[in-house]
Amino acid sequence: MLADLDSEQIWSERKKLVLKPVARYGSKGVLLGKGMSRKRFAELDPTLTLVQDLVPPSQIADAEGNSFKVDLRLYAWRNRSLGIAARLYQGQVTNLRTVGGGFAAVILA
C-alpha cells in the first residue's frame, strides 16, 4: 500500500511503477507512474492505493514466427483461485481481432 511506503521515494521511482485503487477491478483506475503528474500523485488516497512494479508483457511466437505479447490473468474471489486465462495480442492493447491472437490455453507444470 502507498501508505506503508515513503511517498518521495515512490515519486522518484514512479516510472517503474503501476498504482491501482484497491476497491476497483480489471484496469479501472489503474495509473502508470510514467505518465502521472505530481498533482495527480498528491490526489491519491494512500490507504486505498496499491503500488506494484511495472512488468512488461511476456512474448511468444507461433509456428510461423509471428510474435505475440501474452497477458496472463488470474481470476480470484476472496481467497480462492477461480481460473487462469491468457490473451495473445500484438500492438498496444489486448483485443480479440488480431489474426492468430485471442485466448490461449494455460498449462500449469
C-alpha positions, 0 to 999 in steps of 0.5 A: 500500500502507498501508505506503508511506503515513503511517498518521495521515494515512490515519486522518484521511482514512479516510472517503474511503477503501476498504482491501482485503487484497491476497491476497483477491478480489471484496469479501472483506475489503474495509473502508470507512474510514467505518465502521472503528474505530481498533482495527480500523485498528491490526489491519491488516497494512500490507504486505498492505493496499491503500488506494484512494479511495472512488468512488461508483457511476456512474448511468444511466437507461433509456428510461423514466427509471428510474435505475440505479447501474452497477458496472463490473468488470474481470476480470484474471489476472496481467497480462492483461485477461480481460473487462469486465462491468457490473451495473445495480442500484438500492438498496444492493447489486448483485443480479440481481432488480431489474426492468430491472437485471442485466448490461449490455453494455460498449462500449469507444470 
